[in-house]
Amino acid sequence: MTENYFARYLPLLIHFTVTCLLAAGIVTLSYFIGQHKANKSKMSPYECGMEPVGDVRQRFSVKFYLVAMLFILFDVEAVFLYPWAILLKRLKMFGFWEMMTYVLIVLIGFFYVWKKGVLDWHKPSRDEAL
């Protein structure tokens, strides 16, 4: 090893030190300069813009979460269409029929979810009917 081996890391050490000092300085300045006036609305728990009322252990509908998971599922499946569309000319008819099979499987899943009523927000669930 050469004598200048550790000298090559000096710019990295300086960068790391300046970054840490800058971050600590910004946090310290915001603590001293910032206004800290506590009131009832600031100290109340934030619940998506709604006033927290009722019991924490109450039942609630999970349809929103089902729709969110389905959105993610179908969104990820739709992402696979982009590379296929770019490579369609090179894949020729084999790639076309493979993607049509893929789209058919996705559509079968979509129609299954639709027939199960997961996407119908107006129909009461079993928990709401009780």
Secondary structure as UniProt FT lines:
FT   TURN            3..5
FT   HELIX           6..9
FT   HELIX           10..33
FT   HELIX           40..43
FT   TURN            48..49
FT   TURN            56..57
FT   HELIX           63..79
FT   HELIX           81..86
FT   HELIX           88..116
FT   TURN            117..119
FT   HELIX           126..129
//
